[in-house]
Amino acid sequence: LHYYHLFVFMASVLPLLAFDISQSTRCVAIPNQMKVCRGVGYSEMRLPNFLGHSNLEGEVVPHSEDWRPLLQTGCHPQAQAFLCSIIAPVCLDAFIQPCRSLCVAVRDSCAPVLACQGHLWPEALDCDRFPDEEDMCLTPYLQTCYLNNCPSVEDAPAVKTVLGAFCRHDFAVTARIHRSRHPGDESEFQIEGRVEFIRQGPLLPYDTQHLLQQWLLINVRCASALVRPARSQLYVLTGSVLPDGTIALTYLFPWHKKDAGIALATRKWKHHRC
């Protein structure tokens, strides 16, 4: 699907964000075929949605696919939350729109990607249309809440320890985590450079960096213990892919220049049998 389809569609229907919220609504399960909102953090959506769509099979699901090219770029870790809050709003007692701040965060990251495709951020997604955080709305930090413990971090691990972690988990990757100088910024933690696979498992190459970035955004408390401000650190990260498509990190190994054990383990892994 081409981005042009997305913008023609959105420009024609998004002014309906101001539709009468007093009209009769109903809650329905988010269907499995609505893949763009899979793993968004809730299972029921409200109809009509904020586009005014009330026909699940005839309108909502088909048009949701128009967003797939944008989401696959991984342009912002909460692009999915932003878009799904419009096309598949969570079913609560009150209508929850995305906050203006969430719109701005997604726009600032994704607009350059769209510009590369020859398209501007559509006027229909003007962030001034959305409420301030003083109102009840989806903020840049209100997403799925993962209650997992922080992953174990082991310095200078033995080769056997590293190989065991590779065997026990779905995936193992190397990634450099950077922490900005200013604590509390939304972009305080970033995946820097390429993510390299040691054990790919069910991960998809185009989606892995986005999933790691999403984990850092949600698990700020855990991430804070990994890197000092204004520094970067290369890690070997192992973990599992959850049923909703997100990831859980379990064992992390800081990879310093003198860590011969990790280098040896990654070489042995090519011929290792669990």
C-alpha positions, 0 to 999 in steps of 0.5 A, a space after each residue: 500500500 502506498 503512502 498516498 492512499 493513507 493521506 487521501 484517506 486521512 485527509 477525508 475522514 480525520 476531521 471526524 475526530 470532532 464527531 458527537 461523542 454522546 452518540 451511541 457506542 459499543 465495545 468490540 474485541 480488536 480482531 486478529 486480522 487488525 494487525 497494526 493494533 496487535 499488542 497495543 496493550 488492550 483487547 477491546 475497542 470502541 465503535 464508532 472510532 474517532 474517524 467515525 467508522 462503525 463497520 468493523 469488517 467493512 471500514 475499520 479493518 481494511 483502512 487500518 492496513 493503510 497505516 502499516 507502511 508507516 508503522 513498519 518504519 519504526 519511526 517512533 516507539 509510540 506511533 502504534 499507540 498514537 494511531 491505534 488510539 484513533 482507529 481503535 480507541 480503548 473501550 473505557 467509560 470515557 473517550 480517551 484521545 491521544 494527547 497533543 504531546 503524544 501527537 507532537 512526539 510522533 509527528 516530529 519523529 515520523 514526519 521526516 520519514 514521510 517527507 522521504 516518501 514525498 509527503 507532508 504530515 497531513 493537516 488532518 493530523 494537526 496536533 492542535 486538534 488533540 487535547 492538552 495533558 490536563 485533560 484525560 488523554 493518552 500521554 507519551 508515557 501511558 502505554 502498556 505497563 510491563 510488570 516484569 522484573 528488570 533483567 539480570 546484568 552480568 559483567 565479565 561472564 564466563 563463556 558457559 554462562 553466555 552460551 547458556 543464555 543464548 540457548 534458553 532464550 528466543 533471541 540474542 542480539 548486540 546493541 549499543 544503548 545511549 543515554 542523553 545528558 538530560 535525565 527525564 527526556 522522552 528520548 533519554 535512552 536510544 538504540 545507537 547504530 545497528 542491531 546485530 543478531 547472534 540468535 535471531 529466533 522469531 525477531 524480524 530485522 526491520 522491527 527489532 530496533 523498534 522493539 528494543 526502543 519500545 522496551 527502553 521507553 517503557 522500562 525507564 527504571 531498568 534502563 537507568 541502571 544500564 548506562 550513565 548519562 551522556 554515555 553509550 554502552 554495547 550490550 549483548 541482550 537476550 530475551 523472549 518474544 511475548 504472545 503480543 509481539 513485544 519483547 521481554 529482556 532477561 539477561 544482559 551482558 555489557 560488552 567491554 573491549 577486554 571481555 574475551 569471554 563474550 567474543 569467544 561465546 559469540 564465535 562458539 555459538 555458530 557451532 554450538 548445540 543446545 
